[in-house]
């Protein structure tokens, strides 16, 4: 019996090729899109879950409110890990990581700058699951000047994973590090990714008992059954008991002005999607995008199923006599339902096969747009095929249920007498489906326009500095003659200025500390700020403007004790009017209160954005100090390509064994908003697909309407109705549905996108025209889709539809 149903279903589908192809195309497009989004969502949700004890690992966070400046960090003080493991019963193990900046390894006769370098405690393998290919995980990082490397790094430096006992020279430290372990390459789905991990025991500061310095990424392995709330509470209590014992610390005076320093923990599996703090070990994503794209996948799949229902119903007149004849010949209704469901499942199965092939073919392009490295592996296939089978059955039954029950309910007498229109029900349901389809489409159209407007606003906003035509030469710290390089570059024709400093508006290097307005430092006269060491050419190179005062002057000895502050710092310090007489006091890093130094304010620079536009501008204090972290070069003219070989030649002359690495400041700025740019592109792609699929739905309903009103159209034409009048008659009902969709979707989209924009401290307000353009665009798309069927019906020969009357 089943074989018979399948054979009849296949013949019926082949007989109605056009309808079958449209159904298959719509479902395949929806399923392929859904699959790509599922790959994306699964990848986002899988971060850090490769660790065996992922559900018991927590990272320490620090929240500071000091001097009116609140900040949140993904780091903790040096002794916290050891003390937590000793004194908190719920903590089984603890470990720390620290990013190593500007590390240069020696390979043969050249120096290679490596970026994926960090320091790690010997307890690293007690907390994280990092499969070791060779070496002892218990002892690999215990001794100073030892290191573990990944398989990729071993092949790069030794052409083999047999690297135990061999050494790599680190040029910065003028020291050799012995390789004591080789591990597998870290998974891409990790919130940190290192190729080289140096022993933390090498750093003397890592063993200190300083509780008011925050620098180490600290991780705790909790015992089974421990809750996040319990661990946070006990950890903060431990921290406060040590923090309050600092020399000269007055707890009551500190808290009186609203100051606080607190620690808590974040689950390891929440870091990638739910954490956006300063000093993260990598670029995290947002769970908001996972929710959005998951909803889009479901909506697109729903729209595709709706199209199937509508198109099957629209062609019902052609199947009505078949149903009537079958019923007269004694076919039970359940057999008719089974046959129609079989057709539906067969279409869904073919669509699923095409969707899998399309998703596989489009995966490289999707990776490029989404910034992912997704692939279909054996592990993917293990869950993909069962999931697809379930989707085929569920979608096939759901998409075919309405047509199956609808068509099988036809009364044979009514059908065979040609009075089919009297038996049609469910117009309201079909209208609801169209409204749902276009509500989703209009919502996505508004969202896409808002995202692109915000990205354009970010690109065009005056940031307070000029990032155009600024080339940043990296790793100049390793040069013994960085000043000579700067001088030579300044002599190149077309170079307007150059500055040596690793503290860039588009960089990640930060140096937070406190400055005071009195020689006796306390919480009442302090400001928690960033300290930037710069040279006298920094402001001109960055295109920054002074609101008052002057810039640092070359050769002016007194400027070594001068500072330039930004407007935010001046406001928070209460400096008004002329600031030239103002004093600031600063304790250099690692010094005691006795080493406090007096500085005089020589200028105020206009505020500039040096963090994400999601954050407000915070205080900055610039000091005239030597810092050769990077060489920034401001070039004249729009074409910067001719300058690159000249600058590289100067570099190679001074440092022939060092790789020449550079970037452009505008590209570095754009990289900070790559997530939003990718989101905007994905929104555009998915919105286009949703509109295409929704248009297929309208196309099917327009065909249905024209078919149902075939005789009416013929009579109207005989009585003199024009083509335009008939097209308008057939289109107006659908346009009404699109207008209703707009009324529903517009306020929802407005609220949702307004909420998204609230994540930016600097944003463009939503404009009324965004909603208007979306509504007009939806109506135009709908009319263009409907009019194709309406025009076809309007120009048809009325004699064909009336010949039996």
N, C-alpha and C positions, 0 to 999 in steps of 0.2 A: 504493500500500500504506500509506504513512504517513498519507494522508488518511483512509483507511478506519479505521486505528487511532485517529486523533484523533476521528473521528465516533462510533466505538463507545465510546471513553473518555468523551466528552461525554454520551452517552445514559446510560451507567452512573452517572455522577456526578449527573445530574439525577434519575435513578430513586431514588437513595439520598440525598435532599436533606438529611435530618437529619445524617447522617454527614458529608456534604460540608461543610455549614455549620460543624459543630464543627471539622473539620479546617482549614477556611479561617480561622475565627476564631482558633484556637490559633496557627497559623503566622503570621497577620497581626499578632497581638499580639506574638509573639516577634520578628518581623522589624522591626516599628515601634520596639520598645524597643531593638533592636540598632542601628537606624539613628540614633536619637537619641544613643545612647552613642558611636557612631562620629563623629557631628558634634562631640560634646564632646571626644573624644580627639584628633581631627584639629586642632581649634582649639588645644588645649593644646600639641600638638607643633609647631605652626606659629609659635610666638612667636619674633620677631626674625629669622625666616628670609627676610623680605622684603629684607633687606640683601644686595646682590650678593656681598659677600665675607664672609657670615655665618660660614662655616667657618674663617675666618682671623682673626676678631676675638676678642680676649680682654680681660676686665676684671681689674684689679689688686685683690687682696685684701690685708688686713693682719691678722695674728694677733699679739696682745699678751698677754703674761703678766707682770704687774708688780705688785709688792706683794701677791702672793697672789691676784690677781684676773685671771682669764683671759677675754679677749674676742676676738671675731672681727668684723671690719669689712669693708664693701664699698667702702672708700675708700683713698687713698694720699696721700703727702706732695706738696706743691706742685711741686717741681722734677722729680719722677720721670718724668713724661711726656717732657719735653724731653731729659733725660739719657738715657733709654732709646732715643729716636729717634736720638740722636747716637752712643751708645757700644755699642749692641747690634746687631750686623750683621743679626740675624734680624728686627729691628723695622723695618717699612717706614714706618709713620706712627703718630702718637700724638695723642690728644686728651683733653680733660677736660670734665666737666659738674659743675655745682654747683647745688643747689636754692636758689632765692631765696625766703625766707619773708616773709610779710606785705607783699607788694608791692601798692601802690595806684596805679592809673592814673587820670588825669584825663580825663574825657569830658564836654565842655561844662562845666556847672556842678556836676557831681557827681564824687565820688571812688569808684572801683570797685575792690574788693579782688579780685585775681586769684590763683588758687592754682597754676595750671600755668605757672609762670615759673621759668626757670633761667638760668644763665650758661654760655656755651660758648666753647671755643677756636675760632680761625679755621680750624683743621684738621678741624673737625667733619665736613665733607662729603668729606674724603679718607678717612674711616673708615666713616661710615654712609651708607646710601642714602636720602636725603630729597629727593625730586623738587622742584626749585625752579621755581615758576611765573614768577617775574620776579626779576631781580637776578643778580649774579655770585657763585657759591659760593666762588670763590677769594679774594674780597676782602670779602665781605659782613660778616664779623665781625672784621676786622683793626683797625679804628679804635675807640677808646673811645667810649662813648655811642652805639653803633649797635645795631640789633636786627633779628632776622628774626621774622616772625610767620606763623602758618598761615592758610590760606584762611578758616577760620571766624573767626579773630580779625580779619582784614582786613575781613570783612563786618560784624563787630560794631562796629568803630570808624570805618570809612570807607565802609561800604555798597558796597564795590567791592574787587576784588583789585588794583586799580591804586593801590598805596600807596607805591611807591618814592619816596623823598625827603620823605615826610611825617613828622611827628613825633608822639610820644606823650609826655606829661609824666608822670614818676613822682613822686608827691607825697612819698614817703619821702625821696628823695634831692634833691628840689627841683631836678630836672634834666630836660632834654628828651632823648629818645632818637630818633635818626633811623632810619626803617625803610629797610633796605638790601636786604631780600630777603623774598619771600613764598613759602612752601612749601606743598605739599599737607598736609592734616590727617594727623597721624601715625597709622599703623595701630593698631587696638585691640590687635593681637597684638604689642605692644612692651613691654619691661620698663620703659621710661620713656615718658612722654607729656607733652610741653610744647606750649603754644600760643604762648609767647613765649620767645625765647632772646636774652638780652642778651650783649653782647660781654664776654668774660672780661678783655680788656685794660682794662676800666674799673676792675677791682679791683686795687689796688696790691699786696695780699697775694698775688695769684696769681703775681706775678713774683719772689717771695722765694726764698731759698735755705735755707729751714728744713726740716730732715729729721726733726724729732721732732714735727711737727704733721701730723695726718691729717684731711683734710677734703674732698678732691676725688675724685669718681668718675673713674677713669682707665682709658682704653681703648687697647689696642695693636692695630695691624693688622700681623700677622706675615707674613713672606714665605712663599710656597708651600713646603710640605714641612717647615715648622717644627713641632715637637711641643710639646705643653703642658709636658711635663717639662723639656725643654731651655730653653724660654722662662722658666719659673719659676726654674730654677736660676741662669740668667744674670742675671735681674732681681733676685733676692735678693742675689746677689754684688755687683751694682752698688749696691743700696741699703745693704748693710752697709758698703761702702767709704766711703760718705758719712756714714752714721749714727754710725759709730765716731769720726768726726773732730769731733764736737760739743765745744764748750769744756767742760772739766771732766769729760768722760765717761771712766769707767774700765771697760773692757770686761770684765776679769777679775772685778772686784767686782760688776758688773751681772749677769754670768752665774752667779756663785757661788750666789746665792739662788734659782736656777731661773728668773730673769727672761729674757725674750727678746722681740724684735720681729722678725717675719719677714714677707716679702711673697711672694705667689705669684699665679697667674692662674687664672681660670675661663673656659672657652669661652663665648662670647656665647649660643650656643644652649642652654646648660645653666642659665643664670641663672634663668629662670622656674620650672623644675621642681626644680632641684637646689641652689639657693642660698637660705639663710635667715639672712643676716648682719645686723648692725646697719648702719643708714644705707643700706639698699637704696633705689633710686630709685622703687620701686613695690611694691605688695603681690604677692608671688610665691605660686605654688601649690606642690604637691608631686607628685613623680612616683609616689608611693605610690598616690594616688587614681587616676592614669591606669591603673596596673596593676590596681587593684581593679575599676574600672568596665569595663576591657577584659575581665577574667575574667568579670564578671557578664554582659556582653553575649554572650560565647561560651556560657556556661552556660545562659542563657535561650534562646538559639537552639537549643542542644543539647536542652534539655527540650522545646521545641516540636517538634523533629524526632522525639524519642522518643514523644511523644504521637501523632504521625501514624502511626508504626510500630504502636504498641499498638492504636490505634483501628481501623486497617486490618485488623490481625490479628483483633481482636475481632469484626469483622463478616465474618470469613472463611467462617463456616458458610453465610451467605447467598450467597456466591460459589462455594462448593464444587461444587454441582451444575452450575453454569455451566462451571467449569473441566473437570469430568468429561465433560460433553457435548461441549465443544470438542475435548478430547483424543480421544474416541471417533470424532469426525468427522474426525480427522486433523490437527488444529492442532498444529504443532511447539511445543515448550516455549519456544523463543526468541521466537515471536510472542506468546505469553502474557506473557512477561517484558516485551516492548516495550509491550504494551497497558497493563499495570499501571504501568510507568514513565511512560508517556504521561499516565495519569491523575494520577500523582504530580506530574509537571512542570506539568500544567495547574492543579492546585490551588495549587502553589507560585507560579505566575505570577500567578494571580488574587490570592493572598495578598500577593504583593509589590506589586502595584498598589494594593491597599487600604492596605498598610503605608506606602507612600510618601505617599499622601493623608493618612493619619492622622498621620504624622510631621510633615508640612507644617502640618497644622491644629493640632497640639499644640506646635509649635516656640515660639510666644510664651509659652505657659505654662511650657514647659521652660526657656526663657531666664530667666523670672522666678524660678524655683526655683533654677536653677544659677548665677544672676548673670552670664549671658553675653549676647552680642548676636549670636547665630548667625542666619544667613539662608541661604536656598537661592539662590545666584547662578549665573551661567553657568559660572563656574569650578567650582562644586560639581557642577553637572549634568554637566560634562565627565568627571568621574571617577565620579559616582554611577551613571549608566546602565550603563557597562561593568561596574562592581562589582556592580550589581543583577542583570545578566544572568548573571554568573558565579555569584552566590549562588543564583539560581533554578535553574541547572543542577546545581550541587553539592548544594544542599539537596534539590532534587527527586529527584535520583538516590539520595542517601544515605538520605533519609527513605522513599523508595519501594522501595529495594533489598531490604530484608528482607521486606516483604509480597510483593513481586514474586516473588522466588525461593521464598518459603515457599508461596505459593498455587499457583504453577505446578508445585510438586513433588507435589501431591496425586495419588494413584493413582486413576484413573477407576473401577476396579472397586470399590475400598473406598468411594469417595464415593457412587457410585450405589446401593450396597447399604445406605447409611445408617449405615455404620460409621466415620464421620468422626473420632470422638474417638480412635480407635486410631492414626490417622495424625498426630496433633498432636505436634509436637516444640517444643523451644526454650523451655519454661516457665522454666528457670533463667535464660536470657538476659533474658526479660521481667522477671523478678524483680530481676535486676541493674539493669535500667533504672529500675525504680521506686525501688530503694535509692539510685541515683545522683541521681535527681530530688529526693528528699526530703532527702538529705544536703546538697545545695546549699541547699535551702530552709531547713533548720534552721540551717545555717551563717549564712545571711543574717539569720535571725530573731535569733540570739544577737548577731551584730554590731550590728544595729540597736538592740537594747536597751542594749548596752554604750555605744554612742555617745551615745544619749539620756541615759543615766545620768551620763556624764561631763559633758555639756553642762549638765545640771541641777545637778551638783556645782559647776561653774564659776559658774553664776548665783547659787547660794546660799552659796558660800564666803565666809567673813569675810576680806576683803582687807586689813584694817587701816585702811581709810578708808571713809567712808559716801558712796557715790555717788548716793544717792537724793535727789531734790528739789534737785539742784545744777544751776543754769543757768550756762552758760559763754558770756559775751559776747565775741566774737572781735574781732580787729583794733583793740584799744584802744591799741596802740602809736602809732597815728597821731594820737591825741588829745593836744593840748597840755595839757589839763586832765583827765587820766584820774583823778587823785585827787578832783577835784570830782565826777565821775560816781560814783565809789565812795561818797562821802559822801552824795550825793543818794539813791542806791539804798538805803543803810543806813537812811535816814529813812522808807522805804516800810513801812507797817504789814504785818507778816507776814514781813519779811526778817530773819532772825536774825543773819546776818553776811555780809561780802563781803571778797574778797581779790584783790589785783592781783598776778598772776604768770603767766607763760606756761608755767611748769614744772608740769605737771599729771600726776597718776598715770595718767590715760588719754591723755595727749598723747604726741607724738613728739619734742618739743624736748628735747635733751640737751646737757649741757656736761661731758664727761669731762675730768678733770685729776688731778693728784696732790697729796696733802697729806702733810705730814711731821711726825714727832714730835720733830724736832730742828731747831735753827736752821741746821745744816749739812746741806743736803739730800743724800741719797744713796739708793741702791736698798734699803739695809737698814732704813731708818727711814721708808719711803714706803708710801703706800696709794693705788692707782689707784681713783678714785671718781668719782661724779657730784656736781657742785656745782650746787645749786639756789638761786637768789636768790628769796627770799620776803619777805612782810611779816609784821607781828605778828598779823594775823588769819588767816593761812594755816591753821594747825593746827585752830582751831575750825571754820572753813568746811569743811575736808575731813573733819572728824570723826576726826582722828588723836589718839591717846592717848600721853601721856608715860609711860615706865616709871620715869623718875627726872628730877630737875632741874625746870626751869621753862621757860615759853614766852618768846619775845621780848616786851618790854614797850614800849608806845608812850611816847616821850619819854625813855627810858633811853638816855643817850648811850653808855654803855659797851657796850650790846648791838650797836653797829655793828662791834665786834670780837669778837662772840660767835658761836658756831655751835651748832646742834643736829644731832646725828648719829643715824642709826638703829642698831638693835641689832646688825645685821650689821657695820656699820663699827666699833662698839665692840668686838665680839668679834675682828675681824681686826686691830685696833690693839692688842689685848691689854689693853684698859681693863676693869678689874674693880672692883667696889665703887663708891664714890662717885666720879663723874667730874668733879665741880665744880672740882677742882684741876688737871685735865688741860689741856695746851696742844696746839695744832695750828698748823702753819706752812704758809703757802700763798703761792705765787708767782702773782700775777694774770696773766691771759691776755696774752701779748705782752710780758711784763716779763722781766728777767734775774734771776739768783739774788740780786743785790744788793737787789732790791725785795721780798724775802721779808717777809711780814707775820705777826705773831703773833696768834692767836685763842685765846680760852678757851672751853671746852665748857661750856654752861650747861644742857644737857638731852639726854636720849636718848629719841627717839620709838620707839614700838613698830614692829616691822617691818611694812611694807605692800607689797603687790604693785603695782609700777608698770610691769612688763613683762608679757609673755604668761605665763600659768601653765605654759607649757612650760619656762620658765627659772627658775632659783633667784633669790632676792632678792639683789641686789648692794648694795654700800655707797652711802650717800647722805649728803652734808654740806650742811645748809641754812644760808645766810648771810642776814643782814638787809640786803637791798639793794633798790633800786628796779627793778622789772621790770614793765612794764605790758603784757606780751604778751596777757593775757586777764584779764577780770574774772569771777571765780567768785562766784556768789551762792547762799547757802544759804537756802532758803525753808521756812517752817513749813507743816504741813498737806500733805495728799496732792494737792490740786488746785492746780496751779501755773499754770493758764491765766490766771487773773485778774491775775497779776503781769506777764505779758508786755507788754501795752500800756502799763502804767505805766513799766516799765523802758525800753521803746522811746521813750516820750515824753521821758524824761530824756535819752536818747541824742540824739534829734533836736533837742532844745533846745541841746545843747552842740556837736553836729556835724551840722548840717542837710544837708550835702553828702555825707555818708558813709553807705553802706548799713549797716543794722542787721542783723548776722548773729549767730546764737546756736545753741547745741545744748544737749542735756542730757547730763550726765556718764554716766548709766547707758546711754544710747544709744551714746555714744562707746565705752564699755566693750564693749558687745555687738558693735559693728562689728569689734573686734579678733578676734572669734571667728566672724565671718560664714562663713569657709570651712568650719569644723567644723559650723556650723548647716546650711549648704547640703548638706554631705556627709551629715549625719544625715537630712535630708529626702529626698535622692536615694536613700539606703539604704532608707528606709521605702517609697518608691514602687516601687523595683526589687524589694524583698523581697515586697511585695504581689503584684506581677506574677508573680514566680517561683512563689509559692504558688498563685496562680490557675491558672497553666499546669500546674503539677505536679498540682493537683487534677483538672484535665481528664484528665491521664494516668491517675489512679486511677479516675476515672469510666469511662474506656474499658476498663480492665482489669476493673472490677467488672461491666461489661456483658458482657465476654468470659466471665468466670467463670460468671455467671448463665446465659448462653447454653449453655455447655458442660455445665452440671450441671442443665439444664432438666428432663430426665426423672427425675434423682435427686431433685430438689426435689418433683416431682409424686408420686413414690412415697412420700417421707417425709410429705407432707401427707395422703395417703391412709391412711397408717399412724398418723396422729394427731399429727404434729409441729406445734408451735405456730409462729406467725409469728416470735416473738422468738428461738426456737431456730434457725430457718432463717437469720434475719438474723445471729445470732452465728456460725453455721457459715460463712457466706459472708464475714464481715468479719474473722475472727480471723487468717486467713493474711496479709491485707494489713496488719493492725495489727502483726503480727510484722515485716513488712518495714520499716515506719515505725520500730519500736523499733530494728532493726538500723541504720537510717539515723542515728538519734539517737546510737547508740553510736559510730558512725564520725565523725559531724560534730562532736559536743560537744568532744572533746579538741582537734581541729584548730581549731575556732573559739576555744576557750580560749587556745591558744597564739598564734594570730594577733592576737586582741584584746589580749592581754597585751603583745604586742610593740608594738601601736599606742599603748597607754596609757603605755608607757615613754617616749614622746615628750613627756610632760607631767611636769614636776618636781613638780607638785601634782595628784594624781589620786585617784579613788575606786577602791579595790580591787574586783576582780570578785567578786560575791556568788554563792553557790551557787544562790540562787533564780532567777537569770537563766537558768541552764542548765535548771533544773527547769521553769520557766514555758515555755521554748521547747519542751522535750520534750512536756509536757502539751498545749500549744497545737497542735503538729504532729499528735498523736494525735487530738485533738478534731476538727481540720480534716479529717483523713483519714477518721475514722469518719463524720462528717457527709456527706462526699462518697460514701463507699461505701454507706452505709445507704440512700441514695435508690434505688440500683439493687437492693440486697438486698431492701428492703421491697417494691419493685415485683414482684420475682420471687417473694417469699414469699406475696403475696396473690393471685397469678395462679391461675386455675382449673386444677387438675391435669388435668382431662379433656382440655384442649387439647394438653398435652404428651404424654399417654399414649394418645391416640385411635388412633394407628397401631400400638400394641403389642398 
